[in-house]
């Protein structure tokens, strides 16, 4: 689209919200792009990339946006910005960047496809090493991995995350030895956890998030208490992506049948 077409499209776009500028600061990126750091009256911060500066051919605010200026932000949520424009007397007078709703959705789908392709490429590179690591784990963990691998897309999407949690669960089971001690370990502070690991000559992995550590402790507890049920425990990322997306046991027909049996 030409700039004039973009301006007309933005003027008709109803998926937007307006914000008043408190202050701004202009800078230039390494590749020469004009950047405007904006503070809005709601104490929100916004980086305005003036992507349409050359196409626009004019500079509505050479010194940067001024206190009281109104910015129109396009998108359903503030965190999902597909366009930014300057509004004066209720009319759009300059557009800094803009995608229609359809263009933004198409761009998102393309980015998701590219990310999936990259994850698949990385998985293909390391899947043999992952299989080697899993082969070193106790049988219940190997069977858990095999259960998830029934879905071809699972490995590239979630495999590395799940295997890390399983490896850490094996370590935690060696540190704690009993299910009760796993519960205590999970609730202890970091210093106590580190001391317990050192006493057992076990080195826990770096880079744990709250979710990976909780998942590892949960798996360690299940492994010690009921190892035969380990494949039925929720996937490590189920709290974030859901059971159906992750493909854990809870999303299967067998789980539904078990739930009906429990009700009768």
Backbone as CSV, one residue per row, in Angstrom:
resi,resn,N_x,N_y,N_z,CA_x,CA_y,CA_z,C_x,C_y,C_z
1,UNK,0.837,-1.203,0.000,0.000,0.000,0.000,0.870,1.252,0.000
2,UNK,0.389,2.306,-0.663,1.061,3.598,-0.586,0.778,4.202,0.797
3,UNK,1.550,5.245,1.131,1.327,5.882,2.428,-0.083,6.452,2.503
4,UNK,-0.568,7.026,1.426,-1.917,7.604,1.426,-2.973,6.521,1.682
5,UNK,-2.753,5.332,1.115,-3.672,4.216,1.343,-3.603,3.746,2.791
6,UNK,-2.392,3.725,3.349,-2.230,3.343,4.758,-2.943,4.343,5.660
7,UNK,-2.759,5.624,5.371,-3.402,6.678,6.166,-4.921,6.533,6.119
8,UNK,-5.460,6.257,4.945,-6.913,6.096,4.812,-7.395,4.852,5.549
9,UNK,-6.640,3.771,5.452,-7.010,2.527,6.130,-6.986,2.719,7.644
10,UNK,-5.931,3.380,8.140,-5.804,3.607,9.583,-6.935,4.489,10.105
11,UNK,-7.376,5.444,9.295,-8.446,6.347,9.711,-9.767,5.605,9.891
12,UNK,-9.958,4.511,9.147,-11.205,3.743,9.219,-11.130,2.580,10.208
13,UNK,-9.936,2.251,10.648,-9.721,1.099,11.537,-10.328,1.390,12.909
14,UNK,-11.234,0.532,13.380,-11.924,0.762,14.652,-11.315,-0.023,15.824
15,UNK,-10.335,-0.883,15.551,-9.709,-1.655,16.624,-8.500,-0.875,17.147
16,UNK,-8.768,0.101,18.002,-7.691,0.953,18.492,-8.045,1.513,19.872
17,UNK,-7.042,2.109,20.511,-7.254,2.846,21.752,-6.288,4.016,21.764
18,UNK,-6.745,5.171,22.261,-5.952,6.396,22.249,-5.310,6.641,23.607
19,UNK,-4.079,7.184,23.563,-3.338,7.470,24.794,-2.672,8.834,24.678
20,UNK,-2.605,9.547,25.789,-2.011,10.877,25.823,-0.543,10.770,26.224
21,UNK,0.315,11.492,25.491,1.757,11.474,25.719,2.109,12.339,26.925
22,UNK,2.943,11.790,27.810,3.477,12.551,28.939,4.825,13.160,28.579
23,UNK,5.702,12.369,27.933,7.006,12.865,27.504,7.562,11.907,26.452
24,UNK,8.623,12.341,25.738,9.239,11.468,24.745,10.704,11.839,24.559
25,UNK,11.454,10.880,23.975,12.870,11.111,23.690,13.187,10.446,22.352
26,UNK,13.835,11.185,21.451,14.138,10.688,20.102,15.561,10.155,20.061
27,UNK,15.734,9.010,19.382,17.063,8.449,19.161,17.086,7.799,17.785
28,UNK,18.259,7.346,17.368,18.413,6.693,16.067,19.092,5.351,16.258
29,UNK,18.540,4.298,15.641,19.131,2.964,15.755,20.394,2.884,14.908
30,UNK,21.136,1.782,15.028,22.379,1.610,14.288,22.146,1.620,12.778
31,UNK,20.972,1.156,12.346,20.687,1.135,10.908,19.971,2.397,10.432
32,UNK,19.956,3.438,11.272,19.416,4.720,10.861,17.932,4.903,11.075
33,UNK,17.276,3.949,11.723,15.833,4.057,11.950,15.555,5.032,13.096
34,UNK,14.582,5.908,12.904,14.210,6.874,13.948,13.355,6.189,15.009
35,UNK,13.753,6.320,16.263,13.052,5.705,17.382,12.575,6.795,18.337
36,UNK,11.386,6.623,18.871,10.851,7.577,19.842,10.416,6.802,21.088
37,UNK,11.126,7.028,22.185,10.739,6.430,23.464,9.681,7.322,24.098
38,UNK,8.508,6.764,24.315,7.371,7.558,24.780,6.891,7.073,26.138
39,UNK,6.627,8.039,27.015,5.944,7.753,28.275,4.532,8.314,28.165
40,UNK,3.547,7.446,28.387,2.157,7.868,28.301,1.639,8.248,29.677
41,UNK,0.519,8.966,29.720,-0.012,9.454,30.998,-0.365,8.332,31.957
42,UNK,-0.690,7.145,31.429,-1.036,6.008,32.294,0.201,5.314,32.842
43,UNK,1.377,5.975,32.744,2.668,5.410,33.181,3.077,4.211,32.337
44,UNK,2.544,4.130,31.119,2.937,3.087,30.176,4.087,3.592,29.327
45,UNK,5.000,2.690,28.980,6.132,3.031,28.125,5.922,2.408,26.752
46,UNK,6.288,3.130,25.713,6.072,2.656,24.351,7.242,3.090,23.481
47,UNK,7.803,2.143,22.723,8.845,2.472,21.755,8.184,2.599,20.386
48,UNK,8.230,3.781,19.822,7.618,4.040,18.522,8.707,3.954,17.457
49,UNK,8.604,2.953,16.607,9.500,2.828,15.456,8.845,3.553,14.278
50,UNK,9.502,4.563,13.795,8.919,5.363,12.705,9.237,4.683,11.374
51,UNK,8.574,3.559,11.112,8.851,2.744,9.933,8.380,3.398,8.638
52,UNK,7.457,4.333,8.726,6.886,4.950,7.528,7.421,6.361,7.287
53,UNK,8.521,6.696,7.915,9.048,8.065,7.810,9.366,8.442,6.368
54,UNK,10.071,7.567,5.645,10.442,7.874,4.258,9.210,7.922,3.366
55,UNK,8.296,6.969,3.573,7.080,6.942,2.747,6.206,8.158,3.012
56,UNK,6.213,8.613,4.266,5.373,9.758,4.643,5.929,11.043,4.063
57,UNK,7.263,11.184,4.094,7.899,12.355,3.499,7.837,13.614,4.327
58,UNK,7.159,13.589,5.446,7.076,14.765,6.325,7.365,14.325,7.751
59,UNK,7.758,15.281,8.585,8.037,14.980,9.987,7.103,15.826,10.853
60,UNK,6.012,15.218,11.362,5.034,16.007,12.113,5.575,16.536,13.439
61,UNK,6.552,15.850,14.021,7.115,16.278,15.301,8.637,16.119,15.249
62,UNK,9.357,17.084,14.618,10.819,16.963,14.464,11.555,16.789,15.795
63,UNK,11.067,17.403,16.836,11.731,17.322,18.141,11.201,16.178,18.986
64,UNK,10.351,15.355,18.402,9.749,14.272,19.174,8.326,14.620,19.568
65,UNK,7.619,13.638,20.028,6.238,13.866,20.461,6.211,14.768,21.685
66,UNK,5.193,15.605,21.758,5.096,16.582,22.830,4.064,16.160,23.876
67,UNK,4.234,16.676,25.082,3.268,16.428,26.154,1.880,16.867,25.687
68,UNK,0.922,15.983,25.814,-0.432,16.284,25.383,-0.795,15.721,24.022
69,UNK,0.215,15.327,23.236,-0.081,14.676,21.959,-0.858,13.384,22.212
70,UNK,-1.655,12.984,21.238,-2.441,11.764,21.360,-1.937,10.729,20.357
71,UNK,-1.592,9.547,20.857,-1.195,8.441,20.000,-2.338,7.435,19.910
72,UNK,-2.632,7.000,18.715,-3.629,5.952,18.510,-2.875,4.634,18.312
73,UNK,-3.163,3.683,19.171,-2.488,2.385,19.127,-3.490,1.351,18.626
74,UNK,-3.128,0.678,17.548,-4.022,-0.282,16.911,-3.735,-1.699,17.408
75,UNK,-4.822,-2.431,17.688,-4.720,-3.787,18.191,-5.693,-3.976,19.340
76,UNK,-6.017,-5.247,19.635,-6.999,-5.516,20.692,-6.447,-5.208,22.072
77,UNK,-5.141,-5.443,22.277,-4.522,-5.245,23.572,-3.309,-4.347,23.419
78,UNK,-2.909,-3.683,24.510,-1.756,-2.787,24.437,-0.490,-3.558,24.081
79,UNK,-0.377,-4.799,24.560,0.821,-5.590,24.294,0.880,-6.161,22.892
80,UNK,-0.213,-6.068,22.128,-0.248,-6.562,20.749,-0.463,-5.359,19.842
81,UNK,0.608,-4.675,19.499,0.533,-3.423,18.747,0.786,-3.710,17.271
82,UNK,-0.196,-3.391,16.426,-0.010,-3.576,14.982,0.035,-2.245,14.239
83,UNK,-0.111,-1.147,14.987,-0.015,0.156,14.346,0.011,1.280,15.363
84,UNK,0.683,2.377,15.006,0.753,3.564,15.872,0.598,4.800,14.996
85,UNK,-0.279,5.697,15.390,-0.516,6.914,14.602,-0.678,8.111,15.525
86,UNK,-0.449,9.284,14.973,-0.672,10.535,15.685,-2.072,11.030,15.368
87,UNK,-2.805,11.413,16.410,-4.178,11.881,16.240,-4.270,13.342,16.685
88,UNK,-4.855,14.190,15.839,-5.057,15.590,16.173,-6.507,15.957,15.890
89,UNK,-7.161,16.489,16.920,-8.580,16.858,16.825,-9.435,15.672,16.351
90,UNK,-9.087,14.508,16.844,-9.860,13.317,16.541,-9.570,12.660,15.211
91,UNK,-8.655,13.239,14.402,-8.345,12.692,13.081,-6.903,12.191,13.036
92,UNK,-6.674,11.110,12.305,-5.326,10.570,12.126,-4.567,11.469,11.146
93,UNK,-3.460,12.050,11.616,-2.706,12.975,10.762,-1.357,12.423,10.327
94,UNK,-0.836,11.415,11.044,0.442,10.802,10.665,0.468,9.371,11.194
95,UNK,0.963,8.458,10.361,1.072,7.059,10.768,2.551,6.696,10.837
96,UNK,2.967,6.127,11.969,4.367,5.750,12.163,4.628,4.294,11.750
97,UNK,3.698,3.448,12.023,3.766,2.048,11.577,2.342,1.519,11.548
98,UNK,2.079,0.550,10.639,0.708,0.076,10.552,0.609,-1.226,9.771
99,UNK,-0.185,-2.140,10.313,-0.621,-3.347,9.622,-2.122,-3.459,9.840
100,UNK,-2.841,-3.848,8.810,-4.261,-4.133,9.008,-4.385,-5.370,9.891
101,UNK,-5.580,-5.614,10.394,-5.812,-6.801,11.215,-5.460,-8.070,10.440
102,UNK,-5.836,-8.110,9.168,-5.557,-9.283,8.327,-4.058,-9.436,8.092
103,UNK,-3.356,-8.338,7.854,-1.915,-8.400,7.645,-1.202,-8.861,8.912
104,UNK,-1.646,-8.360,10.062,-1.028,-8.750,11.329,-1.232,-10.237,11.610
105,UNK,-2.428,-10.741,11.321,-2.700,-12.158,11.537,-1.859,-13.017,10.598
106,UNK,-1.720,-12.592,9.344,-0.906,-13.341,8.390,0.563,-13.343,8.807
107,UNK,1.042,-12.201,9.295,2.427,-12.106,9.761,2.647,-13.014,10.964
108,UNK,1.666,-13.041,11.869,1.777,-13.901,13.052,1.845,-15.372,12.654
109,UNK,0.990,-15.778,11.721,0.990,-17.167,11.267,2.318,-17.533,10.609
110,UNK,2.860,-16.603,9.845,4.151,-16.852,9.207,5.252,-17.003,10.251
111,UNK,5.246,-16.131,11.269,6.257,-16.207,12.317,6.145,-17.509,13.103
112,UNK,4.908,-17.946,13.384,4.709,-19.213,14.098,5.255,-20.372,13.267
113,UNK,4.967,-20.359,11.954,5.463,-21.422,11.077,6.984,-21.441,11.029
114,UNK,7.594,-20.265,10.999,9.052,-20.180,10.968,9.655,-20.684,12.273
115,UNK,9.020,-20.350,13.405,9.519,-20.824,14.698,9.414,-22.337,14.807
116,UNK,8.292,-22.900,14.330,8.124,-24.354,14.370,9.160,-25.040,13.494
117,UNK,9.422,-24.453,12.326,10.420,-25.014,11.429,11.804,-25.002,12.070
118,UNK,12.123,-23.903,12.766,13.421,-23.807,13.428,13.522,-24.796,14.585
119,UNK,12.435,-24.958,15.357,12.457,-25.933,16.452,12.631,-27.347,15.908
120,UNK,11.977,-27.633,14.790,12.117,-28.955,14.180,13.551,-29.196,13.731
121,UNK,14.169,-28.172,13.140,15.557,-28.302,12.694,16.484,-28.579,13.864
122,UNK,16.303,-27.835,14.961,17.153,-28.036,16.138,16.931,-29.420,16.743
123,UNK,15.665,-29.885,16.741,15.359,-31.206,17.294,16.032,-32.305,16.474
124,UNK,15.996,-32.175,15.155,16.630,-33.181,14.296,18.125,-33.264,14.570
125,UNK,18.727,-32.128,14.897,20.163,-32.105,15.170,20.526,-32.825,16.469
126,UNK,19.633,-32.759,17.463,19.993,-33.292,18.777,19.152,-34.483,19.222
127,UNK,18.257,-34.994,18.369,17.358,-36.052,18.824,18.098,-37.328,19.209
128,UNK,19.227,-37.626,18.539,19.978,-38.827,18.887,20.638,-38.684,20.261
129,UNK,21.110,-37.468,20.562,21.681,-37.223,21.890,20.596,-37.285,22.956
130,UNK,19.400,-36.783,22.631,18.281,-36.855,23.574,17.939,-38.313,23.850
131,UNK,17.893,-39.139,22.805,17.586,-40.564,22.975,18.632,-41.237,23.860
132,UNK,19.895,-40.837,23.691,20.961,-41.392,24.541,20.749,-41.018,25.998
133,UNK,20.385,-39.772,26.243,20.154,-39.312,27.621,18.972,-40.034,28.245
134,UNK,17.905,-40.224,27.474,16.727,-40.919,27.992,17.069,-42.373,28.315
135,UNK,17.907,-43.006,27.481,18.283,-44.411,27.693,19.026,-44.616,29.010
136,UNK,19.607,-43.538,29.554,20.324,-43.625,30.828,19.389,-43.486,32.029
137,UNK,18.129,-43.146,31.778,17.170,-42.945,32.866,16.533,-44.273,33.273
138,UNK,15.971,-44.329,34.484,15.219,-45.524,34.901,14.060,-45.809,33.950
139,UNK,13.631,-47.066,33.898,12.590,-47.511,32.986,11.322,-46.685,32.979
140,UNK,10.753,-46.302,34.125,9.516,-45.503,34.114,9.664,-44.182,33.352
141,UNK,10.831,-43.570,33.412,11.057,-42.327,32.674,11.173,-42.605,31.171
142,UNK,11.812,-43.715,30.818,11.892,-44.079,29.409,10.501,-44.314,28.832
143,UNK,9.654,-44.981,29.593,8.296,-45.241,29.119,7.488,-43.960,29.033
144,UNK,7.751,-43.015,29.931,7.081,-41.706,29.863,7.464,-40.999,28.567
145,UNK,8.744,-41.012,28.255,9.218,-40.372,27.027,8.596,-41.035,25.805
146,UNK,8.537,-42.345,25.791,7.946,-43.076,24.667,6.468,-42.729,24.510
147,UNK,5.773,-42.541,25.635,4.357,-42.184,25.568,4.171,-40.853,24.844
148,UNK,4.968,-39.858,25.212,4.823,-38.556,24.575,5.258,-38.587,23.112
149,UNK,6.248,-39.404,22.805,6.774,-39.451,21.440,5.826,-40.136,20.460
150,UNK,4.656,-40.597,20.938,3.668,-41.172,20.023,3.166,-40.109,19.046
151,UNK,3.302,-38.839,19.414,2.901,-37.735,18.543,4.151,-37.175,17.866
152,UNK,4.161,-37.198,16.531,5.350,-36.809,15.779,5.782,-35.376,16.079
153,UNK,4.816,-34.499,16.322,5.157,-33.082,16.529,5.620,-32.779,17.947
154,UNK,5.480,-33.766,18.864,5.776,-33.476,20.264,7.254,-33.189,20.495
155,UNK,8.121,-33.991,19.898,9.556,-33.820,20.126,10.054,-32.420,19.824
156,UNK,9.842,-31.915,18.587,10.315,-30.563,18.277,9.694,-29.482,19.152
157,UNK,8.428,-29.662,19.549,7.745,-28.625,20.315,8.110,-28.637,21.798
158,UNK,8.156,-29.833,22.388,8.262,-29.910,23.845,9.348,-30.855,24.367
159,UNK,9.963,-31.635,23.478,10.859,-32.696,23.921,11.998,-32.250,24.810
160,UNK,12.728,-31.222,24.398,13.889,-30.774,25.169,13.488,-30.337,26.576
161,UNK,12.351,-29.656,26.690,11.863,-29.162,27.980,11.516,-30.329,28.899
162,UNK,10.768,-31.291,28.363,10.337,-32.440,29.165,11.524,-33.284,29.599
163,UNK,12.463,-33.532,28.699,13.621,-34.372,29.026,14.470,-33.714,30.111
164,UNK,14.627,-32.395,30.045,15.356,-31.702,31.107,14.686,-31.922,32.461
165,UNK,13.366,-31.789,32.494,12.641,-31.983,33.751,12.763,-33.427,34.243
166,UNK,12.741,-34.383,33.335,12.880,-35.781,33.731,14.279,-36.048,34.289
167,UNK,15.299,-35.513,33.634,16.664,-35.688,34.140,16.804,-35.107,35.545
168,UNK,16.232,-33.940,35.742,16.310,-33.316,37.061,15.501,-34.106,38.095
169,UNK,14.384,-34.715,37.661,13.581,-35.543,38.564,14.367,-36.752,39.029
170,UNK,15.127,-37.364,38.133,15.963,-38.497,38.510,16.980,-38.067,39.566
171,UNK,17.594,-36.911,39.363,18.569,-36.393,40.331,17.912,-36.137,41.690
172,UNK,16.726,-35.527,41.668,16.034,-35.213,42.920,15.648,-36.487,43.657
173,UNK,15.266,-37.524,42.913,14.927,-38.796,43.566,16.156,-39.398,44.244
174,UNK,17.334,-39.188,43.661,18.572,-39.684,44.274,18.948,-38.872,45.506
175,UNK,18.645,-37.592,45.473,18.931,-36.737,46.628,18.025,-37.091,47.803
176,UNK,16.746,-37.288,47.511,15.735,-37.380,48.563,15.423,-38.813,49.017
177,UNK,15.458,-39.757,48.127,15.233,-41.177,48.431,13.788,-41.539,48.780
178,UNK,13.048,-40.668,49.465,11.664,-40.963,49.840,10.732,-39.866,49.320
179,UNK,9.454,-40.210,49.156,8.470,-39.245,48.665,8.306,-38.086,49.642
180,UNK,8.341,-38.393,50.943,8.189,-37.352,51.951,9.331,-36.347,51.872
181,UNK,10.542,-36.852,51.674,11.687,-35.948,51.575,11.635,-35.114,50.288
182,UNK,11.032,-35.638,49.224,10.853,-34.836,48.001,9.951,-33.644,48.295
183,UNK,8.867,-33.885,49.039,7.971,-32.773,49.398,8.712,-31.723,50.213
184,UNK,9.543,-32.178,51.171,10.309,-31.245,51.998,11.327,-30.478,51.150
185,UNK,11.967,-31.200,50.229,12.965,-30.597,49.349,12.333,-29.513,48.479
186,UNK,11.139,-29.782,47.947,10.452,-28.833,47.076,10.102,-27.545,47.807
187,UNK,9.843,-27.639,49.103,9.426,-26.477,49.891,10.588,-25.772,50.583
188,UNK,11.782,-26.385,50.545,12.938,-25.809,51.228,13.462,-24.591,50.470
189,UNK,14.270,-23.764,51.156,14.872,-22.629,50.464,16.056,-23.114,49.623
190,UNK,16.558,-22.213,48.803,17.599,-22.605,47.843,18.854,-23.116,48.539
191,UNK,19.233,-22.494,49.640,20.440,-22.919,50.354,20.304,-24.345,50.859
192,UNK,19.127,-24.674,51.399,18.904,-26.033,51.908,18.885,-27.046,50.762
193,UNK,18.304,-26.672,49.631,18.287,-27.558,48.464,19.704,-27.807,47.961
194,UNK,20.499,-26.753,47.905,21.876,-26.884,47.443,22.691,-27.764,48.380
195,UNK,22.475,-27.587,49.693,23.201,-28.400,50.671,22.823,-29.872,50.553
196,UNK,21.543,-30.145,50.345,21.086,-31.532,50.208,21.664,-32.164,48.955
197,UNK,21.737,-31.404,47.865,22.307,-31.928,46.625,23.791,-32.221,46.787
198,UNK,24.512,-31.308,47.437,25.947,-31.512,47.651,26.201,-32.709,48.550
199,UNK,25.365,-32.903,49.575,25.526,-34.041,50.478,25.333,-35.365,49.756
200,UNK,24.489,-35.352,48.717,24.235,-36.574,47.949,25.145,-36.674,46.722
201,UNK,26.078,-35.707,46.575,26.999,-35.662,45.433,26.245,-35.628,44.103
202,UNK,25.180,-34.818,44.074,24.359,-34.667,42.883,24.384,-33.197,42.456
203,UNK,24.620,-32.953,41.183,24.648,-31.578,40.666,23.379,-31.302,39.875
204,UNK,22.497,-30.502,40.437,21.287,-30.119,39.714,21.641,-29.168,38.571
205,UNK,20.831,-29.181,37.525,21.108,-28.349,36.358,20.905,-26.871,36.624
206,UNK,21.584,-26.056,35.832,21.410,-24.610,35.913,20.207,-24.200,35.058
207,UNK,19.728,-23.020,35.274,18.692,-22.477,34.415,17.287,-22.930,34.720
208,UNK,17.041,-23.411,35.938,15.681,-23.805,36.296,14.773,-22.579,36.367
209,UNK,13.563,-22.734,35.870,12.498,-21.769,36.125,11.648,-22.336,37.256
210,UNK,10.699,-21.553,37.732,9.799,-22.080,38.755,9.035,-23.292,38.243
211,UNK,8.672,-23.255,36.951,7.892,-24.351,36.388,8.717,-25.622,36.205
212,UNK,9.955,-25.504,35.704,10.767,-26.708,35.513,11.098,-27.363,36.843
213,UNK,11.379,-26.558,37.871,11.714,-27.135,39.176,10.497,-27.821,39.791
214,UNK,9.329,-27.167,39.686,8.112,-27.777,40.229,7.787,-29.075,39.501
215,UNK,7.948,-29.080,38.174,7.679,-30.283,37.394,8.637,-31.401,37.766
216,UNK,9.915,-31.072,37.943,10.903,-32.081,38.299,10.611,-32.686,39.666
217,UNK,10.235,-31.859,40.622,9.896,-32.367,41.958,8.647,-33.246,41.894
218,UNK,7.676,-32.842,41.102,6.440,-33.619,40.964,6.736,-34.987,40.361
219,UNK,7.573,-35.021,39.347,7.938,-36.288,38.718,8.765,-37.157,39.660
220,UNK,9.669,-36.545,40.416,10.477,-37.304,41.374,9.591,-37.950,42.431
221,UNK,8.615,-37.204,42.926,7.691,-37.731,43.932,6.900,-38.907,43.361
222,UNK,6.389,-38.761,42.133,5.610,-39.830,41.504,6.480,-41.060,41.259
223,UNK,7.704,-40.841,40.831,8.617,-41.954,40.552,8.880,-42.787,41.801
224,UNK,9.044,-42.126,42.921,9.310,-42.853,44.165,8.039,-43.490,44.714
225,UNK,6.931,-42.733,44.686,5.690,-43.221,45.307,4.944,-44.221,44.441
226,UNK,4.775,-43.908,43.143,4.011,-44.772,42.241,4.673,-44.791,40.864
227,UNK,5.813,-45.453,40.706,6.543,-45.408,39.431,5.735,-45.904,38.244
228,UNK,4.771,-46.804,38.485,3.969,-47.347,37.388,3.033,-46.300,36.786
229,UNK,2.825,-45.192,37.509,1.923,-44.139,37.030,2.666,-42.965,36.392
230,UNK,3.967,-43.075,36.268,4.752,-41.922,35.826,4.323,-41.407,34.447
231,UNK,3.938,-42.295,33.552,3.517,-41.870,32.211,2.190,-41.119,32.227
232,UNK,1.450,-41.216,33.321,0.144,-40.569,33.411,0.211,-39.188,34.057
233,UNK,1.389,-38.850,34.582,1.544,-37.537,35.226,1.532,-36.451,34.152
234,UNK,0.922,-35.304,34.464,0.831,-34.180,33.522,2.203,-33.820,32.950
235,UNK,2.212,-33.383,31.691,3.438,-32.933,31.046,3.995,-31.687,31.714
236,UNK,5.293,-31.503,31.559,5.967,-30.403,32.251,5.419,-29.034,31.864
237,UNK,4.941,-28.894,30.631,4.433,-27.591,30.180,2.913,-27.516,30.163
238,UNK,2.236,-28.533,30.682,0.764,-28.498,30.707,0.205,-27.269,31.427
239,UNK,0.820,-26.801,32.539,0.272,-25.605,33.194,0.284,-24.373,32.295
240,UNK,1.146,-24.374,31.276,1.277,-23.199,30.417,0.557,-23.353,29.081
241,UNK,0.550,-24.571,28.512,-0.045,-24.743,27.183,-1.302,-25.608,27.192
242,UNK,-1.568,-26.289,28.309,-2.752,-27.136,28.393,-2.452,-28.585,28.022
243,UNK,-3.269,-29.502,28.535,-3.048,-30.932,28.338,-3.248,-31.371,26.896
244,UNK,-4.256,-30.820,26.223,-4.533,-31.224,24.850,-3.375,-30.834,23.940
245,UNK,-2.904,-29.594,24.056,-1.788,-29.127,23.234,-0.534,-29.946,23.514
246,UNK,-0.312,-30.278,24.783,0.899,-31.010,25.154,0.781,-32.495,24.860
247,UNK,-0.448,-33.008,24.856,-0.659,-34.422,24.573,-0.405,-35.332,25.747
248,UNK,-0.657,-34.849,26.959,-0.406,-35.692,28.132,-1.557,-36.689,28.323
249,UNK,-1.370,-37.608,29.256,-2.341,-38.693,29.454,-3.745,-38.156,29.742
250,UNK,-3.815,-37.042,30.464,-5.112,-36.485,30.852,-5.974,-36.117,29.649
251,UNK,-5.359,-35.932,28.483,-6.107,-35.534,27.286,-6.523,-36.730,26.431
252,UNK,-6.194,-37.949,26.846,-6.463,-39.123,26.021,-7.829,-39.732,26.320
253,UNK,-8.286,-40.570,25.394,-9.559,-41.279,25.581,-9.462,-42.222,26.776
254,UNK,-8.290,-42.791,27.006,-8.100,-43.701,28.145,-8.330,-42.976,29.459
255,UNK,-7.852,-41.739,29.546,-8.053,-40.963,30.767,-9.525,-40.679,30.982
256,UNK,-10.255,-40.367,29.906,-11.689,-40.111,30.013,-12.425,-41.365,30.475
257,UNK,-12.012,-42.515,29.953,-12.635,-43.776,30.364,-12.370,-44.064,31.831
258,UNK,-11.131,-43.776,32.273,-10.794,-43.981,33.688,-11.645,-43.092,34.577
259,UNK,-11.868,-41.840,34.139,-12.661,-40.906,34.948,-14.103,-41.389,35.057
260,UNK,-14.666,-41.930,33.957,-16.034,-42.449,33.992,-16.127,-43.657,34.911
261,UNK,-15.107,-44.528,34.889,-15.096,-45.695,35.763,-15.088,-45.274,37.230
262,UNK,-14.345,-44.192,37.512,-14.265,-43.717,38.908,-15.607,-43.182,39.381
263,UNK,-16.414,-42.653,38.438,-17.714,-42.089,38.824,-18.760,-43.146,39.079
264,UNK,-18.568,-44.335,38.490,-19.575,-45.401,38.636,-19.281,-46.300,39.822
